[in-house]
């Protein structure tokens, strides 16, 4: 039997972190607004010194905690998955724990117990007191709302991840550095446009280009096509599948749409009410 590409299992109770309300522990160090920004833009965590990155990671986790429904104060995840497939989809309805699972895989949350191994590399194992923060996982994250920087052009958004430091590349330099991805994603004509000036499909391609330009070790996609119309959704599924094959890296997709899983995944795990069991 082939070694598993995806091997993860964790148990986590979400809704309170270290017995504190969401967003309350490090509020004085990093305001909630900053925490939310860090959660949406985990790339920024690499600009923090190590000890500050830990604060940022924890506040980001708290800012993104989802309060369970039906009056409960906690939500319990019990997840176990093992598969040799290079492309895995986690499929489930809203409120089933998909996004929380993504945050645990990305390192934005830490479970009470568990491990994450992808492509033969260990990213976390609580038994060994190991749980790498997002900036050390080299995962290409693509969020549902794309999380583009509104003050940067398309080219600057794509080139942003190629730089160490807070200073963004100039528009001219960004066009040069992002040229390969602008052409690959058919974005050259809008390279100097800002996110509010381009279509939803172009925003999606910009976000995908920014994610892949840094050459991640694996892709982690959170409902990436939900904001697109039916025609664009079909196009972007095929485009993303082709790009994954070209990069030849593992892909994990979080979705509620069976068609996403059918086109983009070789294997599908079902999550419902926080419980996922697959393989192993």
WOSUL-V460915 format. One record per residue. N is the residue number from 0. PHI is phi in radians with two decimals (NA if undefined). PSI is psi in degrees with one decimal (none if undefined). BURIAL is 1 if it has 16 or more other ideal C-beta (glycine too) atoms within 10 Angstrom, else 0. Layout:
N PHI PSI BURIAL
N PHI PSI BURIAL
This chain:
0 NA 135.3 0
1 -1.15 148.3 0
2 -1.10 143.3 0
3 -1.20 137.5 1
4 -1.32 -43.9 1
5 -1.99 124.4 1
6 -2.49 100.4 1
7 -2.53 148.6 1
8 -2.73 133.9 1
9 -2.75 154.1 1
10 -2.11 130.5 0
11 -2.60 139.0 1
12 -1.90 114.3 0
13 -1.85 148.1 1
14 2.27 -24.1 1
15 -2.53 134.5 0
16 -2.01 124.7 1
17 0.93 37.4 0
18 1.09 23.9 0
19 -2.06 153.2 0
20 -1.11 156.7 0
21 -0.99 132.0 1
22 1.38 5.9 1
23 -1.74 -20.3 0
24 -1.31 -46.1 1
25 -1.91 22.5 1
26 -1.00 -34.8 1
27 -1.25 -31.3 0
28 -1.39 -44.3 0
29 -2.37 116.0 1
30 -1.00 159.2 0
31 -1.02 -38.0 0
32 -1.06 -41.7 0
33 -1.14 -39.9 1
34 -1.07 -43.2 1
35 -1.11 -40.1 1
36 -1.09 -42.7 1
37 -1.16 -34.2 1
38 -1.19 -37.7 1
39 -1.39 -28.4 1
40 -2.15 69.7 1
41 -1.05 -18.2 1
42 -1.01 -30.7 1
43 -1.16 -21.8 1
44 -1.06 -25.3 1
45 -1.25 -10.6 0
46 -1.55 -4.1 0
47 -1.65 139.8 1
48 -0.98 161.3 0
49 -0.94 -50.0 0
50 -1.17 -34.5 0
51 -1.27 -31.4 0
52 -1.10 -35.1 1
53 -1.15 -42.3 0
54 -1.04 -46.4 1
55 -1.09 -41.4 1
56 -1.05 -44.5 1
57 -1.24 -39.4 1
58 -1.21 -36.3 1
59 -1.06 -42.5 1
60 -1.05 -44.3 1
61 -1.20 -38.4 1
62 -1.09 -29.2 1
63 -1.69 0.7 1
64 -1.00 136.0 1
65 -1.77 121.5 0
66 -1.28 125.0 0
67 -1.10 159.4 1
68 -1.52 -177.0 0
69 1.06 28.0 0
70 1.40 -0.9 0
71 -1.34 155.0 0
72 -1.77 -9.2 0
73 -2.40 160.8 0
74 -2.33 127.9 1
75 -1.81 128.3 1
76 -1.83 134.9 1
77 -2.37 97.4 1
78 -2.14 135.0 1
79 -2.59 125.7 1
80 -2.62 137.0 1
81 -2.57 121.6 1
82 -2.67 147.7 1
83 -1.53 -4.0 0
84 -1.11 142.1 1
85 -1.41 -18.5 1
86 -2.27 114.9 1
87 -2.11 135.9 1
88 -1.96 137.0 1
89 -1.87 114.0 1
90 -1.95 133.2 1
91 -3.07 162.1 1
92 -1.30 170.5 0
93 -1.03 139.2 0
94 1.43 6.0 0
95 -1.50 -12.3 1
96 1.90 11.5 1
97 -1.07 -51.0 1
98 -1.17 -35.2 1
99 -1.16 -38.4 1
100 -1.07 -42.9 1
101 -1.03 -43.6 1
102 -1.13 -36.4 1
103 -1.17 -42.8 1
104 -1.12 -36.4 1
105 -1.37 -14.8 1
106 1.62 5.9 1
107 -1.34 -20.8 1
108 -2.24 154.0 1
109 -2.06 129.0 1
110 -1.41 168.6 1
111 -1.18 -34.6 0
112 -2.71 152.3 0
113 2.54 -178.8 1
114 -2.59 158.1 1
115 -2.39 119.8 1
116 -2.28 125.4 1
117 -2.36 129.2 1
118 1.06 29.7 0
119 1.48 0.4 0
120 -1.94 139.6 0
121 -1.56 123.9 0
122 -1.83 -10.2 1
123 -3.06 140.3 1
124 -2.73 104.1 0
125 -1.11 -26.6 1
126 -1.12 -25.1 0
127 -1.86 13.5 0
128 0.98 38.5 0
129 -2.03 124.3 0
130 -2.69 93.5 1
131 -1.12 139.0 1
132 -1.26 166.3 1
133 -0.95 -40.4 1
134 -1.20 -11.2 1
135 -1.85 3.9 0
136 -1.68 -13.5 1
137 0.84 43.7 0
138 -1.70 140.3 1
139 -1.55 102.3 1
140 -1.62 131.0 1
141 -2.18 115.3 1
142 -1.56 162.8 1
143 -1.03 -39.2 1
144 -1.72 9.8 0
145 1.30 -30.4 1
146 0.94 42.2 1
147 -1.29 148.9 1
148 -1.35 117.1 0
149 -1.18 -22.4 0
150 -1.61 1.5 0
151 -1.95 149.1 1
152 -1.26 172.7 1
153 -0.98 -49.2 1
154 -1.09 -41.9 1
155 -1.17 -37.2 1
156 -1.06 -44.6 1
157 -1.16 -41.4 1
158 -1.38 -13.3 1
159 -0.97 -46.8 1
160 -1.21 -10.5 1
161 -1.46 -3.9 0
162 -1.98 144.3 0
163 -1.72 118.8 0
164 2.16 165.1 0
165 -1.46 -14.7 0
166 -1.33 125.1 0
167 -1.47 152.5 1
168 -1.19 151.0 1
169 -1.13 162.6 0
170 -1.06 -39.6 0
171 -1.17 -45.9 0
172 -1.15 -38.5 0
173 -1.09 -40.0 1
174 -1.07 -37.6 1
175 -1.22 -47.7 0
176 -1.20 -31.6 1
177 -1.69 6.4 1
178 -0.96 -44.0 0
179 -1.03 -44.3 0
180 -1.38 -30.8 1
181 -1.08 -42.0 1
182 -1.25 -44.1 0
183 -1.06 -37.8 1
184 -1.68 7.3 1
185 0.99 49.5 0
186 -2.09 6.2 1
187 -1.01 -39.3 1
188 -1.23 -17.3 0
189 -2.02 19.6 1
190 -1.00 -33.6 1
191 -1.71 8.2 0
192 -1.49 158.2 0
193 -1.70 160.4 1
194 -0.91 -36.6 1
195 -1.28 -8.9 0
196 -1.73 -0.2 0
197 -2.10 167.5 1
198 -1.35 169.4 0
199 -1.07 -40.8 0
200 -1.12 -38.8 1
201 -1.20 -36.5 1
202 -1.08 -42.9 1
203 -1.11 -42.1 1
204 -1.19 -35.8 1
205 -1.10 -46.3 1
206 -1.11 -40.3 1
207 -1.16 -39.9 1
208 -1.11 -43.8 1
209 -1.07 -39.2 1
210 -1.13 -42.8 1
211 -1.50 -21.2 1
212 -1.09 -27.4 1
213 -1.48 4.9 0
214 0.97 64.7 0
215 -1.22 162.8 1
216 -1.40 -22.8 0
217 -2.80 158.4 1
218 -1.88 139.0 1
219 -2.28 107.4 1
220 -1.93 127.0 1
221 -1.89 100.1 1
222 0.78 52.9 1
223 -1.21 -15.3 1
224 -2.00 5.6 1
225 -1.16 -24.4 0
226 -1.56 -0.6 0
227 -1.71 154.7 1
228 -1.30 171.7 0
229 -1.01 -43.6 0
230 -1.14 -48.5 0
231 -1.13 -35.5 1
232 -1.06 -44.5 1
233 -1.11 -41.5 0
234 -1.09 -45.6 0
235 -1.25 -30.0 1
236 -1.04 -49.7 1
237 -1.12 -39.8 0
238 -1.12 -44.4 1
239 -1.16 -40.1 1
240 -1.07 -43.0 0
241 -1.14 -39.2 0
242 -1.16 -40.3 1
243 -1.10 -40.9 1
244 -1.12 -39.0 0
245 -1.15 -44.7 0
246 -1.29 -26.3 0
247 0.97 53.9 0
248 -2.26 155.5 1
249 -1.08 147.4 1
250 -2.27 131.1 1
251 -2.13 123.2 1
252 -1.98 129.9 1
253 -1.79 124.1 1
254 -2.76 160.0 1
255 -1.89 -1.9 0
256 -1.79 114.0 1
257 -1.02 -28.4 0
258 -1.18 -35.2 0
259 -1.02 -47.1 1
260 -1.14 -38.6 1
261 -1.10 -40.7 0
262 -1.45 -39.2 1
263 -1.76 -11.0 1
264 -2.10 147.2 1
265 -1.63 -16.5 0
266 -2.61 149.0 1
267 -2.29 132.3 1
268 -1.94 139.3 1
269 -1.79 131.7 0
270 -2.08 136.9 1
271 -2.61 126.6 0
272 0.96 38.6 0
273 1.44 1.1 1
274 -2.00 126.9 0
275 -2.34 128.1 1
276 -2.34 126.2 0
277 -2.77 129.4 1
278 1.11 -162.3 0
279 1.16 none 0
